[in-house]
Amino acid sequence: MFTGSKSTGGFCVTRKGLLEPSKLGHILYDNPGLIDYSAPQGEFIKYKGCSYAWVEISSDGKIVLTEEMMGNNNYYNKHDIQLSC
């Protein structure tokens, strides 16, 4: 998952299999902790103006965004956006 642009805000969710072969695949190669899952789950990594993190998808297809994840994301803090987890 990664944060959206300053103008659109929000965030995007994708999977490694789609991101890796795309024009944005360099994000994974430039941040090895994302491509090999060695970065802690849910920990945002800043790269070229956006923040990127990986999270597991539950067996029933859910992604859990913790308060800590939202609290550490400067975009949401700066724009006073409240997300329920």
N, CA, C and O atoms as a GROMACS GRO file, in nm:
protein
  340
    1MET      N    1   0.084  -0.116   0.000
    1MET     CA    2   0.000   0.000   0.000
    1MET      C    3   0.089   0.122   0.000
    1MET      O    4   0.202   0.119   0.050
    2PHE      N    5   0.037   0.232  -0.057
    2PHE     CA    6   0.114   0.355  -0.057
    2PHE      C    7   0.023   0.476  -0.057
    2PHE      O    8  -0.092   0.470  -0.101
    3THR      N    9   0.077   0.584  -0.008
    3THR     CA   10  -0.001   0.707   0.002
    3THR      C   11  -0.024   0.765  -0.137
    3THR      O   12   0.057   0.746  -0.228
    4GLY      N   13  -0.135   0.836  -0.153
    4GLY     CA   14  -0.167   0.902  -0.277
    4GLY      C   15  -0.089   1.032  -0.290
    4GLY      O   16  -0.010   1.068  -0.203
    5SER      N   17  -0.113   1.102  -0.398
    5SER     CA   18  -0.044   1.229  -0.421
    5SER      C   19  -0.099   1.336  -0.328
    5SER      O   20  -0.202   1.317  -0.264
    6LYS      N   21  -0.029   1.449  -0.321
    6LYS     CA   22  -0.074   1.559  -0.238
    6LYS      C   23  -0.209   1.613  -0.285
    6LYS      O   24  -0.290   1.659  -0.204
    7SER      N   25  -0.233   1.607  -0.415
    7SER     CA   26  -0.360   1.661  -0.466
    7SER      C   27  -0.476   1.564  -0.449
    7SER      O   28  -0.589   1.607  -0.423
    8THR      N   29  -0.452   1.433  -0.462
    8THR     CA   30  -0.561   1.336  -0.450
    8THR      C   31  -0.576   1.281  -0.310
    8THR      O   32  -0.687   1.247  -0.267
    9GLY      N   33  -0.465   1.273  -0.237
    9GLY     CA   34  -0.469   1.219  -0.102
    9GLY      C   35  -0.501   1.071  -0.102
    9GLY      O   36  -0.483   1.002  -0.202
   10GLY      N   37  -0.549   1.022   0.011
   10GLY     CA   38  -0.587   0.882   0.022
   10GLY      C   39  -0.468   0.788   0.015
   10GLY      O   40  -0.355   0.826   0.046
   11PHE      N   41  -0.495   0.666  -0.024
   11PHE     CA   42  -0.389   0.568  -0.041
   11PHE      C   43  -0.430   0.467  -0.147
   11PHE      O   44  -0.548   0.459  -0.184
   12CYS      N   45  -0.334   0.392  -0.195
   12CYS     CA   46  -0.357   0.290  -0.298
   12CYS      C   47  -0.317   0.155  -0.241
   12CYS      O   48  -0.224   0.144  -0.160
   13VAL      N   49  -0.388   0.053  -0.284
   13VAL     CA   50  -0.355  -0.084  -0.244
   13VAL      C   51  -0.332  -0.164  -0.371
   13VAL      O   52  -0.414  -0.160  -0.464
   14THR      N   53  -0.223  -0.235  -0.375
   14THR     CA   54  -0.192  -0.321  -0.489
   14THR      C   55  -0.122  -0.444  -0.434
   14THR      O   56  -0.105  -0.459  -0.313
   15ARG      N   57  -0.082  -0.532  -0.522
   15ARG     CA   58  -0.006  -0.649  -0.479
   15ARG      C   59   0.126  -0.652  -0.555
   15ARG      O   60   0.139  -0.598  -0.665
   16LYS      N   61   0.222  -0.717  -0.494
   16LYS     CA   62   0.357  -0.723  -0.550
   16LYS      C   63   0.357  -0.775  -0.693
   16LYS      O   64   0.430  -0.724  -0.778
   17GLY      N   65   0.276  -0.876  -0.721
   17GLY     CA   66   0.272  -0.935  -0.855
   17GLY      C   67   0.227  -0.838  -0.963
   17GLY      O   68   0.263  -0.855  -1.079
   18LEU      N   69   0.150  -0.738  -0.927
   18LEU     CA   70   0.108  -0.636  -1.023
   18LEU      C   71   0.206  -0.519  -1.027
   18LEU      O   72   0.232  -0.463  -1.134
   19LEU      N   73   0.259  -0.483  -0.912
   19LEU     CA   74   0.348  -0.367  -0.904
   19LEU      C   75   0.485  -0.395  -0.965
   19LEU      O   76   0.540  -0.311  -1.036
   20GLU      N   77   0.540  -0.512  -0.937
   20GLU     CA   78   0.676  -0.546  -0.980
   20GLU      C   79   0.699  -0.531  -1.130
   20GLU      O   80   0.798  -0.470  -1.168
   21PRO      N   81   0.614  -0.583  -1.219
   21PRO     CA   82   0.641  -0.570  -1.362
   21PRO      C   83   0.596  -0.436  -1.422
   21PRO      O   84   0.617  -0.411  -1.541
   22SER      N   85   0.533  -0.350  -1.341
   22SER     CA   86   0.481  -0.223  -1.393
   22SER      C   87   0.589  -0.115  -1.398
   22SER      O   88   0.703  -0.138  -1.358
   23LYS      N   89   0.552   0.002  -1.447
   23LYS     CA   90   0.644   0.116  -1.451
   23LYS      C   91   0.681   0.162  -1.311
   23LYS      O   92   0.778   0.237  -1.294
   24LEU      N   93   0.606   0.120  -1.210
   24LEU     CA   94   0.636   0.157  -1.072
   24LEU      C   95   0.717   0.050  -0.999
   24LEU      O   96   0.741   0.061  -0.879
   25GLY      N   97   0.758  -0.053  -1.071
   25GLY     CA   98   0.834  -0.162  -1.010
   25GLY      C   99   0.963  -0.119  -0.944
   25GLY      O  100   1.012  -0.186  -0.853
   26HIS      N  101   1.019  -0.006  -0.989
   26HIS     CA  102   1.144   0.044  -0.930
   26HIS      C  103   1.127   0.074  -0.782
   26HIS      O  104   1.226   0.072  -0.707
   27ILE      N  105   1.005   0.101  -0.738
   27ILE     CA  106   0.980   0.127  -0.596
   27ILE      C  107   1.024   0.006  -0.514
   27ILE      O  108   1.088   0.022  -0.410
   28LEU      N  109   0.990  -0.112  -0.559
   28LEU     CA  110   1.028  -0.235  -0.488
   28LEU      C  111   1.178  -0.258  -0.492
   28LEU      O  112   1.239  -0.291  -0.391
   29TYR      N  113   1.239  -0.240  -0.609
   29TYR     CA  114   1.382  -0.267  -0.624
   29TYR      C  115   1.466  -0.166  -0.548
   29TYR      O  116   1.575  -0.199  -0.501
   30ASP      N  117   1.417  -0.043  -0.537
   30ASP     CA  118   1.491   0.060  -0.463
   30ASP      C  119   1.468   0.050  -0.313
   30ASP      O  120   1.537   0.118  -0.236
   31ASN      N  121   1.374  -0.031  -0.270
   31ASN     CA  122   1.342  -0.051  -0.129
   31ASN      C  123   1.332  -0.201  -0.101
   31ASN      O  124   1.223  -0.256  -0.093
   32PRO      N  125   1.448  -0.267  -0.086
   32PRO     CA  126   1.448  -0.413  -0.073
   32PRO      C  127   1.362  -0.466   0.041
   32PRO      O  128   1.314  -0.579   0.034
   33GLY      N  129   1.340  -0.386   0.146
   33GLY     CA  130   1.256  -0.431   0.256
   33GLY      C  131   1.112  -0.454   0.214
   33GLY      O  132   1.039  -0.529   0.280
   34LEU      N  133   1.071  -0.391   0.105
   34LEU     CA  134   0.936  -0.412   0.053
   34LEU      C  135   0.930  -0.536  -0.036
   34LEU      O  136   0.834  -0.613  -0.029
   35ILE      N  137   1.031  -0.554  -0.119
   35ILE     CA  138   1.026  -0.666  -0.214
   35ILE      C  139   1.046  -0.801  -0.146
   35ILE      O  140   0.990  -0.902  -0.190
   36ASP      N  141   1.125  -0.804  -0.038
   36ASP     CA  142   1.148  -0.933   0.029
   36ASP      C  143   1.079  -0.943   0.166
   36ASP      O  144   1.104  -1.037   0.242
   37TYR      N  145   0.994  -0.846   0.196
   37TYR     CA  146   0.915  -0.844   0.320
   37TYR      C  147   1.002  -0.840   0.446
   37TYR      O  148   0.956  -0.880   0.553
   38SER      N  149   1.125  -0.791   0.435
   38SER     CA  150   1.211  -0.782   0.553
   38SER      C  151   1.181  -0.656   0.635
   38SER      O  152   1.218  -0.649   0.753
   39ALA      N  153   1.115  -0.557   0.575
   39ALA     CA  154   1.070  -0.441   0.653
   39ALA      C  155   0.956  -0.487   0.742
   39ALA      O  156   0.877  -0.573   0.702
   40PRO      N  157   0.945  -0.430   0.862
   40PRO     CA  158   0.834  -0.470   0.950
   40PRO      C  159   0.698  -0.443   0.885
   40PRO      O  160   0.678  -0.339   0.823
   41GLN      N  161   0.608  -0.537   0.902
   41GLN     CA  162   0.474  -0.523   0.845
   41GLN      C  163   0.408  -0.394   0.896
   41GLN      O  164   0.409  -0.367   1.016
   42GLY      N  165   0.352  -0.317   0.804
   42GLY     CA  166   0.281  -0.195   0.841
   42GLY      C  167   0.368  -0.074   0.867
   42GLY      O  168   0.317   0.034   0.896
   43GLU      N  169   0.500  -0.089   0.856
   43GLU     CA  170   0.590   0.024   0.879
   43GLU      C  171   0.612   0.098   0.747
   43GLU      O  172   0.661   0.041   0.649
   44PHE      N  173   0.576   0.225   0.745
   44PHE     CA  174   0.587   0.303   0.623
   44PHE      C  175   0.732   0.341   0.595
   44PHE      O  176   0.806   0.380   0.684
   45ILE      N  177   0.770   0.329   0.467
   45ILE     CA  178   0.902   0.366   0.419
   45ILE      C  179   0.883   0.485   0.326
   45ILE      O  180   0.808   0.476   0.228
   46LYS      N  181   0.949   0.595   0.355
   46LYS     CA  182   0.938   0.714   0.269
   46LYS      C  183   1.029   0.698   0.148
   46LYS      O  184   1.144   0.656   0.160
   47TYR      N  185   0.974   0.731   0.030
   47TYR     CA  186   1.050   0.720  -0.094
   47TYR      C  187   0.990   0.814  -0.196
   47TYR      O  188   0.874   0.801  -0.233
   48LYS      N  189   1.069   0.909  -0.240
   48LYS     CA  190   1.030   1.005  -0.344
   48LYS      C  191   0.894   1.070  -0.318
   48LYS      O  192   0.810   1.075  -0.408
   49GLY      N  193   0.873   1.118  -0.197
   49GLY     CA  194   0.753   1.194  -0.165
   49GLY      C  195   0.630   1.115  -0.124
   49GLY      O  196   0.529   1.174  -0.088
   50CYS      N  197   0.638   0.984  -0.128
   50CYS     CA  198   0.525   0.900  -0.084
   50CYS      C  199   0.574   0.806   0.026
   50CYS      O  200   0.694   0.795   0.050
   51SER      N  201   0.482   0.739   0.090
   51SER     CA  202   0.516   0.640   0.192
   51SER      C  203   0.459   0.505   0.148
   51SER      O  204   0.347   0.496   0.098
   52TYR      N  205   0.540   0.401   0.167
   52TYR     CA  206   0.505   0.266   0.121
   52TYR      C  207   0.516   0.167   0.236
   52TYR      O  208   0.606   0.179   0.320
   53ALA      N  209   0.427   0.071   0.240
   53ALA     CA  210   0.431  -0.033   0.342
   53ALA      C  211   0.369  -0.160   0.284
   53ALA      O  212   0.294  -0.155   0.186
   54TRP      N  213   0.400  -0.271   0.346
   54TRP     CA  214   0.334  -0.396   0.308
   54TRP      C  215   0.254  -0.445   0.428
   54TRP      O  216   0.294  -0.425   0.543
   55VAL      N  217   0.143  -0.508   0.401
   55VAL     CA  218   0.059  -0.570   0.504
   55VAL      C  219   0.001  -0.699   0.448
   55VAL      O  220  -0.020  -0.712   0.328
   56GLU      N  221  -0.022  -0.793   0.536
   56GLU     CA  222  -0.083  -0.919   0.494
   56GLU      C  223  -0.232  -0.899   0.473
   56GLU      O  224  -0.296  -0.816   0.537
   57ILE      N  225  -0.286  -0.976   0.382
   57ILE     CA  226  -0.430  -0.980   0.359
   57ILE      C  227  -0.480  -1.106   0.428
   57ILE      O  228  -0.426  -1.215   0.408
   58SER      N  229  -0.583  -1.090   0.510
   58SER     CA  230  -0.635  -1.205   0.586
   58SER      C  231  -0.697  -1.308   0.492
   58SER      O  232  -0.721  -1.280   0.374
   59SER      N  233  -0.721  -1.424   0.544
   59SER     CA  234  -0.777  -1.532   0.463
   59SER      C  235  -0.916  -1.497   0.410
   59SER      O  236  -0.960  -1.553   0.310
   60ASP      N  237  -0.985  -1.403   0.477
   60ASP     CA  238  -1.116  -1.360   0.426
   60ASP      C  239  -1.108  -1.228   0.349
   60ASP      O  240  -1.209  -1.161   0.329
   61GLY      N  241  -0.985  -1.191   0.307
   61GLY     CA  242  -0.967  -1.077   0.216
   61GLY      C  243  -0.964  -0.940   0.280
   61GLY      O  244  -0.988  -0.840   0.212
   62LYS      N  245  -0.934  -0.932   0.409
   62LYS     CA  246  -0.933  -0.802   0.477
   62LYS      C  247  -0.791  -0.754   0.502
   62LYS      O  248  -0.699  -0.832   0.525
   63ILE      N  249  -0.776  -0.622   0.497
   63ILE     CA  250  -0.650  -0.556   0.532
   63ILE      C  251  -0.679  -0.474   0.657
   63ILE      O  252  -0.773  -0.396   0.660
   64VAL      N  253  -0.597  -0.492   0.760
   64VAL     CA  254  -0.616  -0.418   0.884
   64VAL      C  255  -0.518  -0.301   0.887
   64VAL      O  256  -0.397  -0.320   0.877
   65LEU      N  257  -0.572  -0.181   0.902
   65LEU     CA  258  -0.492  -0.061   0.917
   65LEU      C  259  -0.498  -0.022   1.064
   65LEU      O  260  -0.604   0.019   1.114
   66THR      N  261  -0.388  -0.035   1.133
   66THR     CA  262  -0.385  -0.008   1.276
   66THR      C  263  -0.378   0.142   1.304
   66THR      O  264  -0.340   0.221   1.217
   67GLU      N  265  -0.413   0.180   1.425
   67GLU     CA  266  -0.401   0.320   1.466
   67GLU      C  267  -0.257   0.364   1.456
   67GLU      O  268  -0.229   0.478   1.417
   68GLU      N  269  -0.164   0.275   1.490
   68GLU     CA  270  -0.023   0.309   1.481
   68GLU      C  271   0.017   0.342   1.337
   68GLU      O  272   0.091   0.437   1.314
   69MET      N  273  -0.031   0.263   1.242
   69MET     CA  274  -0.001   0.290   1.101
   69MET      C  275  -0.052   0.427   1.060
   69MET      O  276   0.019   0.502   0.994
   70MET      N  277  -0.173   0.459   1.098
   70MET     CA  278  -0.231   0.588   1.062
   70MET      C  279  -0.166   0.702   1.138
   70MET      O  280  -0.153   0.812   1.086
   71GLY      N  281  -0.124   0.676   1.262
   71GLY     CA  282  -0.058   0.778   1.342
   71GLY      C  283   0.080   0.812   1.292
   71GLY      O  284   0.128   0.923   1.314
   72ASN      N  285   0.147   0.717   1.227
   72ASN     CA  286   0.281   0.740   1.177
   72ASN      C  287   0.282   0.794   1.035
   72ASN      O  288   0.389   0.820   0.980
   73ASN      N  289   0.166   0.812   0.976
   73ASN     CA  290   0.159   0.859   0.839
   73ASN      C  291   0.136   1.010   0.839
   73ASN      O  292   0.028   1.057   0.872
   74ASN      N  293   0.239   1.084   0.803
   74ASN     CA  294   0.234   1.230   0.809
   74ASN      C  295   0.122   1.290   0.726
   74ASN      O  296   0.069   1.394   0.763
   75TYR      N  297   0.084   1.228   0.616
   75TYR     CA  298  -0.023   1.283   0.532
   75TYR      C  299  -0.151   1.293   0.614
   75TYR      O  300  -0.217   1.397   0.613
   76TYR      N  301  -0.187   1.187   0.684
   76TYR     CA  302  -0.311   1.186   0.759
   76TYR      C  303  -0.304   1.281   0.878
   76TYR      O  304  -0.403   1.348   0.909
   77ASN      N  305  -0.190   1.288   0.944
   77ASN     CA  306  -0.175   1.381   1.055
   77ASN      C  307  -0.184   1.525   1.007
   77ASN      O  308  -0.254   1.606   1.069
   78LYS      N  309  -0.118   1.558   0.900
   78LYS     CA  310  -0.113   1.694   0.847
   78LYS      C  311  -0.252   1.743   0.805
   78LYS      O  312  -0.284   1.860   0.823
   79HIS      N  313  -0.334   1.653   0.750
   79HIS     CA  314  -0.466   1.691   0.700
   79HIS      C  315  -0.578   1.657   0.798
   79HIS      O  316  -0.696   1.665   0.764
   80ASP      N  317  -0.540   1.618   0.922
   80ASP     CA  318  -0.635   1.589   1.028
   80ASP      C  319  -0.745   1.492   0.982
   80ASP      O  320  -0.863   1.513   1.008
   81ILE      N  321  -0.704   1.388   0.913
   81ILE     CA  322  -0.798   1.286   0.865
   81ILE      C  323  -0.807   1.176   0.970
   81ILE      O  324  -0.705   1.127   1.018
   82GLN      N  325  -0.926   1.139   1.005
   82GLN     CA  326  -0.950   1.033   1.102
   82GLN      C  327  -0.997   0.908   1.030
   82GLN      O  328  -1.095   0.911   0.957
   83LEU      N  329  -0.928   0.798   1.051
   83LEU     CA  330  -0.968   0.671   0.995
   83LEU      C  331  -1.002   0.577   1.108
   83LEU      O  332  -0.930   0.572   1.207
   84SER      N  333  -1.109   0.504   1.095
   84SER     CA  334  -1.142   0.405   1.197
   84SER      C  335  -1.078   0.273   1.159
   84SER      O  336  -1.078   0.234   1.042
   85CYS      N  337  -1.026   0.205   1.256
   85CYS     CA  338  -0.956   0.078   1.231
   85CYS      C  339  -1.036  -0.036   1.286
   85CYS      O  340  -0.995  -0.152   1.276
   0.00000   0.00000   0.00000
